[in-house]
Amino acid sequence: MDEHIAVADIIASVVLARFDSLPSKCKPLIDNDNGRGWTVLCGIVVKKANPNVVLHVDEDFTCVSLATGMKCLPTQKVEQSHGLVLHDSHAEILALRGLNNFLLQECRRLAFRKINASPYIRWQDEDKRCASEGVEYFTIREDLELHMYCSEAPCGDSSMELTMAMQEDSTAWTLTASPVVDNSRLGILKGRGYFSELGTVRRKPSRADCPQSLSKSCSDKLALKQCTSLLSSTSILISPENAYLHSLVLPLSQYVKSACDRAFSTGGRMNAVADEHWVGGFSFRPFQIKTVSREFAFSRRWVCTTGKMLKGSNVSAVWTPDFQETIINGVLQGRKQGDPRGASVVSRIRTWRVLSDICKQLSISLYTLFTSGSTYSDFKSIASLSQRETVKARVRKEALRGWIQNVEDNFDLSNPS
């Protein structure tokens, strides 16, 4: 068997096995009378570099983050979130949030001396830490690779042909004139419509009768991650150099080569930054795309074969080796938006608390790095994050043109809820 095929199959099986082990509350409902639910599954797998030809699943492959979901917070709700509510509950984004939380927890265990060594994270070399303005205390181990499995093609540009094929008339629409849109930022970004316009930045798709979001599609966010790494801003203590995605594994039914090339590769829109290398260990590092024949048991296609009514699930699940939770409307199931007790482990405010704990233990005063104030927006503007912001701005200008910032979700860090 081809090694790349074998690796892809193992990555998918590790994620699917982890999902199977979750309790029923984390899975779509199965109602024999009213239909069966479907959802999107995404998982992050760490693979150890193994010089041996034989791959050992238990030793060489570990799922460190898993999520399901396909909902997104409307734009008008974002400003009211105060760091407590998840804006984007699509599986890919939740899995990335889970990964960052897991890595931060590993850093925390090292900082508090709860473990002597981590199989995933190590202390950064002194010379490299000094070169990073002294804040990158940790790095992902060099012998590890990060892989992602998705049960569906990411929403946005990489799935447009699949979306077209699902329509009654799959012919791409030809616009004879510019579409009539309002002057708001929502009107500029397209969801799943305007099929003739390919290679463009899109917002999260939604029904026409639902409030819309400025959150960008998963295709766009993953394309950007090829330049900024999988780390978020709150993972500031971790070097990005070993934090890039090695491969994206998709079911064969969800892979359209032309679409994925257009969305992610130098054969498409990312050609504009193909040879870029930036200060701080950032560069364009495209991931490979691999396919598997196996389908997720709660995918839209698998559910259709059962003959039951198709219903999208409104429940998201997030799992890492440290926690497990179910989310509805961006907060923990059973809680209301705005209730501090409803904040997910991977929410902005709770992730900040983990970062803050580590900094206190290592005698790092993040507040002294602020130019002024003590809000989340102030944190995002500190000098130590400036190179990451420069990379994002450059990629959005050159490759992901039309990217429009979401409205701000700001909150006080000196006295978080």
PEWO-V600926 format. One record per pair of residues at least 24 apart in sequence whose C-alpha atoms are under 10 Angstrom apart, sorted by sequence separation. I is the first residue (numbers start at 1). J is the second residue. D is the distance in whole Angstrom. If there is no record, write none. Layout:
i = <I I>
j = <J J>
d = <D D>
This chain:
i = <19 42 43 67 68 69 70 119 120 171 172 173 189 190 264 352 16 18 41 42 43 66 67 68 69 119 170 171 172 187 189 191 192 264 15 16 41 42 66 67 68 69 111 172 186 188 189 190 191 222 318 15 16 40 41 42 67 68 111 186 187 189 190 318 349 15 40 41 66 67 110 164 185 186 261 318 348 14 15 39 40 41 65 66 67 163 164 185 186 260 12 14 15 38 39 40 65 66 67 107 163 164 12 14 38 39 64 65 66 67 107 164 377 11 12 38 39 65 66 106 107 160 163 164 257 376 377 378 11 12 65 66 159 160 376 377 378 11 64 65 104 156 157 160 161 255 376 377 378 379 10 11 64 65 103 156 157 160 255 375 376 377 378 11 63 64 65 103 155 156 160 255 375 376 377 65 103 155 160 161 254 255 374 375 376 64 157 160 226 244 252 253 254 374 375 376 64 160 226 241 242 244 246 247 248 249 250 251 252 253 373 374 375 7 28 157 158 223 224 240 241 244 245 246 247 248 249 250 251 252 253 373 374 375 376 26 27 28 157 158 219 222 223 239 240 241 244 245 246 247 248 249 250 251 252 253 254 373 374 375 26 27 156 157 222 223 239 240 241 244 245 246 247 248 249 250 251 252 253 14 156 157 220 227 239 240 244 245 246 247 248 249 250 251 252 13 14 18 156 157 219 220 226 250 251 10 18 156 157 219 250 251 10 11 15 17 18 156 223 224 227 367 10 14 15 16 18 19 155 156 223 227 367 7 14 15 18 19 42 43 44 155 156 253 6 14 15 19 41 42 43 155 156 227 3 7 10 11 15 16 40 41 42 155 227 228 3 10 11 12 15 39 40 41 42 43 44 227 3 11 15 39 40 42 43 44 96 229 42 43 95 228 229 7 41 42 44 45 227 228 229 43 44 227 228 229 43 64 92 226 227 228 229 92 226 227 228 356 92 226 227 91 92 158 225 226 227 91 92 156 157 158 159 199 224 225 226 353 91 155 156 157 158 198 199 223 225 226 348 349 352 92 155 156 157 158 199 200 201 223 225 348 349 91 92 154 155 156 157 199 200 223 348 349 353 90 154 155 156 198 199 222 223 349 352 90 153 154 155 156 198 199 222 153 154 350 154 349 350 154 349 199 200 199 48 199 48 46 343 340 341 340 339 338 64 66 68 61 63 65 66 67 68 60 61 62 63 146 61 63 70 61 162 162 48 49 50 161 162 48 49 50 161 162 48 49 153 159 161 47 48 49 146 153 154 158 159 160 47 48 138 145 146 147 148 152 153 158 159 161 162 46 47 48 138 139 140 144 145 146 147 148 149 150 151 152 153 158 161 45 46 47 136 137 138 139 140 142 143 144 145 146 147 148 149 150 151 152 153 158 160 45 46 47 136 137 138 139 140 141 142 145 146 147 148 149 150 151 152 153 154 158 159 160 45 46 135 136 137 138 139 140 141 142 145 146 147 148 149 150 151 152 153 158 159 44 45 46 135 136 137 138 139 140 141 144 145 146 147 148 149 151 152 153 157 158 44 45 134 135 136 139 140 151 152 153 156 157 158 43 44 45 135 136 139 150 157 158 159 280 43 44 132 157 158 280 282 42 43 44 153 154 157 158 280 281 282 42 43 132 153 156 157 280 281 284 41 42 43 129 279 280 283 41 42 129 278 279 282 40 41 42 129 278 40 41 75 128 279 280 284 39 40 42 278 279 39 40 124 278 40 90 124 234 277 123 124 276 88 122 235 121 234 235 234 237 276 233 234 235 236 276 234 235 234 237 273 234 237 272 273 272 93 88 93 270 272 273 274 87 92 96 272 273 87 88 90 91 92 271 272 87 88 90 93 103 107 270 271 272 88 92 93 269 270 74 88 92 100 101 104 107 269 270 73 99 100 101 104 107 268 269 72 74 99 100 103 104 269 15 16 71 72 97 99 100 101 104 15 70 71 72 77 96 97 100 101 104 12 14 15 16 70 71 76 78 96 97 100 103 11 12 13 70 74 75 76 77 78 96 263 11 12 74 75 76 78 263 11 12 73 74 75 76 100 8 12 72 73 74 75 148 7 8 9 72 73 74 75 147 149 8 72 73 74 146 147 148 149 72 73 147 149 72 149 151 152 151 152 151 234 150 151 233 234 132 133 151 152 233 237 132 151 152 236 240 131 132 151 152 236 233 234 128 233 236 233 232 233 228 229 228 227 228 228 228 227 228 227 224 225 227 228 224 227 226 224 223 224 224 220 223 224 223 221 220 220 216 215 216 214 215 216 214 215 216 214 215 214 215 213 214 213 201 201 202 47 200 201 46 199 200 201 202 203 44 199 200 201 202 203 45 199 200 201 202 200 201 44 43 42 42 189 188 189 188 189 106 188 102 105 102 186 101 102 185 98 99 102 185 186 97 98 99 101 102 185 94 95 98 101 185 94 95 98 94 95 98 135 89 91 94 95 98 137 89 90 91 98 89 91 89 89 135 134 135 11 11 12 11 12 89 8 12 89 8 9 89 8 9 71 86 88 89 7 8 9 70 71 85 86 87 88 89 8 69 70 71 86 87 5 69 70 71 85 86 87 101 102 68 69 70 71 85 86 101 112 68 69 70 84 85 86 100 101 105 108 111 112 68 69 84 85 98 99 104 107 108 111 68 69 97 98 107 108 110 111 136 67 68 69 81 97 98 101 105 108 109 111 112 135 67 68 96 97 101 104 105 108 111 112 133 134 66 67 68 85 86 95 97 100 101 104 107 108 111 133 66 67 85 94 132 65 66 67 84 85 94 101 105 108 65 66 84 85 97 101 104 108 41 64 65 66 83 84 85 40 41 63 64 65 73 81 82 84 39 41 63 64 65 67 69 71 72 73 80 81 83 84 85 86 38 39 40 41 63 64 65 66 67 68 69 71 72 80 81 82 84 85 86 38 39 40 65 67 68 69 71 84 85 38 39 40 77 83 84 86 87 37 38 39 83 84 85 86 87 36 37 38 81 84 85 86 37 38 84 85 36 38 39 83 84 85 38 82 83 84 37 38 82 83 84 36 81 82 83 30 35 36 83 29 83 28 36 27 35 36 37 35 36 37 38 39 40 35 36 37 38 39 40 34 35 36 37 38 39 33 34 35 36 37 38 39 41 43 32 33 34 35 36 37 38 39 40 41 42 43 44 19 20 31 32 34 36 37 39 43 16 30 31 37 12 13 16 12 16 8 9 11 12 13 15 16 8 9 10 12 29 7 8 9 12 13 28 29 8 9 12 28 29 5 7 8 9 28 4 5 6 27 28 29 4 5 28 27 28 26 27 28 25 26 27 25 26 25 26 26 83 82 22 22 22 19 26 26 27 19 25 26 18 23 25 26 18 22 25 87 87 85 84 82 83 79 81 82 83 84 78 79 80 81 82 83 78 79 80 81 82 83 77 78 79 80 81 82 83 75 76 78 79 80 75 77 78 79 84 75 83 84 82 83 82>
j = <43 66 67 91 92 93 94 143 144 195 196 197 213 214 288 376 41 43 66 67 68 91 92 93 94 144 195 196 197 212 214 216 217 289 41 42 67 68 92 93 94 95 137 198 212 214 215 216 217 248 344 42 43 67 68 69 94 95 138 213 214 216 217 345 376 43 68 69 94 95 138 192 213 214 289 346 376 43 44 68 69 70 94 95 96 192 193 214 215 289 42 44 45 68 69 70 95 96 97 137 193 194 43 45 69 70 95 96 97 98 138 195 408 43 44 70 71 97 98 138 139 192 195 196 289 408 409 410 44 45 98 99 192 193 409 410 411 45 98 99 138 190 191 194 195 289 410 411 412 413 45 46 99 100 138 191 192 195 290 410 411 412 413 47 99 100 101 139 191 192 196 291 411 412 413 102 140 192 197 198 291 292 411 412 413 102 195 198 264 282 290 291 292 412 413 414 103 199 265 280 281 283 285 286 287 288 289 290 291 292 412 413 414 47 68 197 198 263 264 280 281 284 285 286 287 288 289 290 291 292 293 413 414 415 416 67 68 69 198 199 260 263 264 280 281 282 285 286 287 288 289 290 291 292 293 294 295 414 415 416 68 69 198 199 264 265 281 282 283 286 287 288 289 290 291 292 293 294 295 57 199 200 263 270 282 283 287 288 289 290 291 292 293 294 295 57 58 62 200 201 263 264 270 294 295 55 63 201 202 264 295 296 56 57 61 63 64 202 269 270 273 413 57 61 62 63 65 66 202 203 270 274 414 55 62 63 66 67 90 91 92 203 204 301 55 63 64 68 90 91 92 204 205 276 53 57 60 61 65 66 90 91 92 205 277 278 54 61 62 63 66 90 91 92 93 94 95 278 55 63 67 91 92 94 95 96 148 281 95 96 148 281 282 61 95 96 98 99 281 282 283 98 99 282 283 284 99 120 148 282 283 284 285 149 283 284 285 413 150 284 285 150 151 217 284 285 286 151 152 216 217 218 219 259 284 285 286 413 152 216 217 218 219 259 260 284 286 287 409 410 413 154 217 218 219 220 261 262 263 285 287 410 411 154 155 217 218 219 220 262 263 286 411 412 416 154 218 219 220 262 263 286 287 413 416 155 218 219 220 221 263 264 287 219 220 416 221 416 417 222 417 268 269 269 119 270 120 120 417 416 417 417 417 417 146 148 150 144 146 148 149 150 151 144 145 146 147 230 146 148 155 147 253 254 141 142 143 254 255 142 143 144 255 256 143 144 248 254 256 143 144 145 242 249 250 254 255 256 144 145 235 242 243 244 245 249 250 255 256 258 259 144 145 146 236 237 238 242 243 244 245 246 247 248 249 250 251 256 259 144 145 146 235 236 237 238 239 241 242 243 244 245 246 247 248 249 250 251 252 257 259 145 146 147 236 237 238 239 240 241 242 245 246 247 248 249 250 251 252 253 254 258 259 260 146 147 236 237 238 239 240 241 242 243 246 247 248 249 250 251 252 253 254 259 260 146 147 148 237 238 239 240 241 242 243 246 247 248 249 250 251 253 254 255 259 260 147 148 237 238 239 242 243 254 255 256 259 260 261 147 148 149 239 240 243 254 261 262 263 384 148 149 237 262 263 385 387 148 149 150 259 260 263 264 386 387 388 149 150 239 260 263 264 387 388 391 149 150 151 237 387 388 391 150 151 238 387 388 391 150 151 152 239 388 151 152 186 239 390 391 395 151 152 154 390 391 152 153 237 391 154 204 238 348 391 238 239 391 204 238 351 238 351 352 352 355 394 352 353 354 355 395 354 355 355 358 394 356 359 394 395 395 217 213 218 395 397 398 399 213 218 222 398 399 214 215 217 218 219 398 399 215 216 218 221 231 235 398 399 400 217 221 222 398 399 204 218 222 230 231 234 237 399 400 204 230 231 232 235 238 399 400 204 206 231 232 235 236 401 148 149 204 205 230 232 233 234 237 149 204 205 206 211 230 231 234 235 238 147 149 150 151 205 206 211 213 231 232 235 238 147 148 149 206 210 211 212 213 214 232 399 148 149 211 212 213 215 400 149 150 211 212 213 214 238 147 151 211 212 213 214 287 147 148 149 212 213 214 215 287 289 149 213 214 215 287 288 289 290 214 215 289 291 215 292 294 295 295 296 296 379 296 297 379 380 279 280 298 299 380 384 280 299 300 384 388 280 281 300 301 385 384 385 280 385 388 388 388 389 387 388 388 388 389 390 391 391 392 392 391 392 394 395 392 395 395 395 395 396 399 396 399 400 400 400 400 403 403 403 404 403 404 405 404 405 406 405 406 406 407 406 407 407 396 399 400 246 399 400 246 399 400 401 402 403 245 400 401 402 403 404 247 401 402 403 404 403 404 248 249 249 250 402 402 403 403 404 322 404 319 322 320 404 320 321 404 318 319 322 405 406 318 319 320 322 323 406 316 317 320 323 407 317 318 321 318 319 322 359 314 316 319 320 323 362 315 316 317 324 316 318 317 318 364 364 366 247 248 249 249 250 327 247 251 328 248 249 329 249 250 312 327 329 330 249 250 251 312 313 327 328 329 330 331 251 312 313 314 329 330 249 313 314 315 329 330 331 345 346 313 314 315 316 330 331 346 357 314 315 316 330 331 332 346 347 351 354 357 358 315 316 331 332 345 346 351 354 355 358 316 317 345 346 355 356 358 359 384 316 317 318 330 346 347 350 354 357 358 360 361 384 317 318 346 347 351 354 355 358 361 362 383 384 317 318 319 336 337 346 348 351 352 355 358 359 362 384 318 319 337 346 384 318 319 320 337 338 347 354 358 361 319 320 338 339 351 355 358 362 296 319 320 321 338 339 340 296 297 319 320 321 329 337 338 340 296 298 320 321 322 324 326 328 329 330 337 338 340 341 342 343 296 297 298 299 321 322 323 324 325 326 327 329 330 338 339 340 342 343 344 297 298 299 324 326 327 328 330 343 344 298 299 300 337 343 344 346 347 298 299 300 344 345 346 347 348 298 299 300 343 346 347 348 300 301 347 348 300 302 303 347 348 349 303 347 348 349 303 304 348 349 350 303 348 349 350 298 303 304 351 298 352 298 306 298 306 307 308 307 308 309 310 311 312 308 309 310 311 312 313 308 309 310 311 312 313 308 309 310 311 312 313 314 316 318 308 309 310 311 312 313 314 315 316 317 318 319 320 296 297 308 309 311 313 314 316 320 294 308 309 315 291 292 295 292 296 289 290 292 293 294 296 297 290 291 292 294 311 290 291 292 295 296 311 312 292 293 296 312 313 290 292 293 294 313 290 291 292 313 314 315 291 292 315 315 316 315 316 317 315 316 317 316 317 317 318 319 376 376 317 318 319 317 324 325 326 319 325 326 319 324 326 327 320 324 333 406 409 409 409 408 409 406 408 409 410 411 406 407 408 409 410 411 407 408 409 410 411 412 407 408 409 410 411 412 413 406 407 409 410 411 407 409 410 411 416 408 416 417 416 417 417>
d = <9 6 6 5 8 9 10 10 8 9 5 9 9 10 10 9 9 9 8 5 9 8 7 10 8 9 9 9 9 10 8 9 10 10 9 9 6 6 9 8 8 10 10 10 7 10 10 10 8 10 9 8 8 8 4 9 6 8 10 7 10 9 10 9 9 6 5 7 8 5 9 9 10 6 9 9 9 9 8 7 6 9 9 5 9 8 9 8 10 8 10 10 7 10 6 6 6 9 9 9 9 10 8 8 9 7 9 8 10 8 7 7 8 9 10 10 10 8 7 10 9 7 9 10 9 10 8 9 9 9 5 8 9 9 8 6 10 7 8 5 10 9 10 10 8 9 6 8 10 9 10 9 7 9 10 8 9 7 9 7 6 9 9 9 10 10 9 10 9 7 10 7 6 7 10 8 8 8 10 9 9 10 9 4 6 7 10 8 8 10 8 9 10 6 5 10 9 9 10 8 9 10 8 9 7 8 7 8 5 9 9 6 7 9 10 9 9 7 9 8 5 9 8 8 5 6 6 6 5 6 8 9 6 9 10 9 8 10 7 9 9 9 5 8 6 7 7 8 5 4 5 5 5 5 6 9 10 9 9 9 8 10 9 6 8 8 8 7 9 9 6 6 6 6 5 6 6 8 9 8 9 7 8 10 10 10 8 9 9 7 8 7 9 6 9 9 9 10 9 7 7 8 9 9 6 9 7 8 7 8 9 8 9 9 10 10 10 6 9 9 9 9 7 7 9 10 10 8 9 7 8 10 9 8 7 6 8 9 9 8 9 9 7 9 9 6 9 9 9 5 8 7 8 9 9 9 10 7 9 9 8 6 5 8 9 10 9 8 9 10 7 10 6 8 9 9 7 9 9 8 10 9 9 8 6 8 9 10 6 9 9 9 7 9 9 9 9 10 10 6 9 9 7 6 7 9 9 10 9 9 5 8 8 9 8 4 9 10 7 6 6 8 10 10 9 5 8 9 10 8 8 9 8 8 9 9 6 9 10 9 5 9 6 9 10 10 9 7 9 10 8 8 6 6 6 9 10 10 9 10 10 10 8 9 10 8 5 5 8 6 8 8 10 10 9 9 5 6 7 8 6 10 9 8 9 9 9 5 9 10 9 10 10 8 9 9 10 7 10 9 8 7 8 6 10 10 10 8 10 10 9 6 9 10 10 10 10 10 10 10 9 10 10 9 10 10 9 9 10 9 9 10 9 7 10 9 8 10 9 9 5 9 10 8 6 6 10 8 7 8 5 7 9 9 9 9 8 9 6 6 10 8 7 9 7 10 7 8 8 9 9 6 5 9 9 8 7 8 8 7 6 8 8 7 8 7 8 8 7 10 6 6 9 9 6 5 7 9 9 9 8 5 5 6 6 6 6 7 10 9 7 8 5 7 7 5 5 5 8 10 6 7 5 5 5 5 6 6 10 9 9 8 7 10 6 6 7 4 6 6 7 8 7 10 6 7 6 6 6 8 10 9 5 5 8 7 5 9 5 5 8 10 8 6 9 10 9 9 8 9 9 10 6 7 7 5 6 6 9 8 5 7 7 8 9 9 10 8 8 8 5 8 9 9 8 9 10 7 9 10 6 7 10 8 5 10 9 7 5 9 10 10 6 8 10 10 8 5 7 8 9 9 9 7 10 10 8 4 9 9 7 8 9 6 6 10 8 9 8 7 5 9 9 9 6 8 9 9 10 10 9 9 6 10 9 9 9 9 10 7 9 9 8 8 9 9 8 10 9 10 9 9 7 9 7 8 10 10 10 10 9 10 9 8 7 9 9 9 9 10 7 8 10 9 7 8 10 7 10 9 7 10 6 7 10 7 9 9 10 9 5 8 9 8 8 9 10 8 7 9 10 9 9 9 5 10 10 9 8 10 9 8 5 8 10 8 6 10 7 8 9 7 7 10 8 7 8 10 9 9 9 9 9 9 10 10 9 8 7 9 9 9 10 7 9 8 8 8 10 9 9 9 10 9 8 9 8 8 7 8 7 9 9 10 9 8 9 9 10 9 10 8 6 6 6 8 10 9 7 8 9 5 5 10 10 9 9 10 8 5 6 10 10 10 10 9 7 8 8 9 10 9 7 9 9 10 9 10 9 10 8 10 9 8 10 9 9 7 9 6 9 9 9 9 9 9 10 9 8 7 10 7 7 9 8 10 8 9 9 10 7 10 10 10 7 10 8 10 9 10 10 7 9 9 10 7 7 7 8 9 9 10 9 7 8 10 7 9 8 9 10 9 8 8 10 7 9 8 10 8 10 9 9 8 8 8 7 6 5 9 8 8 10 9 10 10 10 9 6 10 10 7 7 9 9 9 9 7 6 8 9 10 9 7 6 10 9 9 9 10 10 10 7 8 8 10 8 10 9 10 8 7 9 8 8 7 7 9 7 9 10 9 7 8 9 9 9 9 10 6 10 10 9 7 10 7 8 10 10 10 8 9 9 9 9 9 8 8 10 7 8 9 10 8 10 9 10 10 7 8 8 8 9 9 9 9 9 8 6 10 10 9 10 7 10 9 10 8 9 10 10 9 8 10 10 9 8 7 8 6 10 8 8 8 8 4 10 8 10 9 7 9 8 5 7 6 9 10 6 8 8 6 10 8 10 10 8 9 8 8 4 8 9 8 9 8 10 8 6 5 7 9 6 9 10 9 9 9 7 5 9 9 6 10 9 7 8 9 10 7 7 5 7 9 8 7 7 9 6 7 9 9 9 8 4 9 10 10 10 9 9 10 7 7 9 7 7 6 6 7 8 8 8 5 9 8 7 10 8 9 9 6 6 7 9 9 9 8 10 8 8 5 10 9 8 9 9 10 10 5 8 7 8 8 6 9 8 8 6 10 10 10 9 8 7 9 7 9 9 8 8 10 10 8 8 9 9 10 9 10 9 9 7 8 8 10 10 7 6 8 9 6 7 10 9 10 9 8 5 7 5 6 8 10 8 7 8 9 7 5 7 10 10 10 6 10 9 9 6 10 10 6 8 8 9 6 8 10 9 10 6 7 9 7 10 5 6 8 9 9 5 8 7 10 8 8 10 9 9 10 10 9 7 9 8 10 9 9 9 6 8 7 9 9 5 6 6 6 6 9 8 4 6 5 5 6 8 7 6 6 5 6 8 9 10 7 9 9 7 9 5 9 9 9 9 10 9 10 10 9 9 9 9 9 9 9 10 10 10 9 10 9 10 9 8 7 9 9 10 10 9 10 9 6 8 10 8 9 9 7 6 9 10 9 10 6 8 9 8 8 7 10 10 8 6 8 7 9 9 8 9 9 7 7 8 9 7 8 10 9 7 8 10 5 9 8 10 9 9 9 10 9 10 9 8 9 9 9 6 9 10 7 9 10 9 10 10 9 9 9 9 6 10 9 6 7 9 8 7 9 6 6 6 7 6 7 8 5 9 10 7 5 9 9 8 10 8 8 6 7 10 7 9 9 10 10 10 9 8 9 9 9>
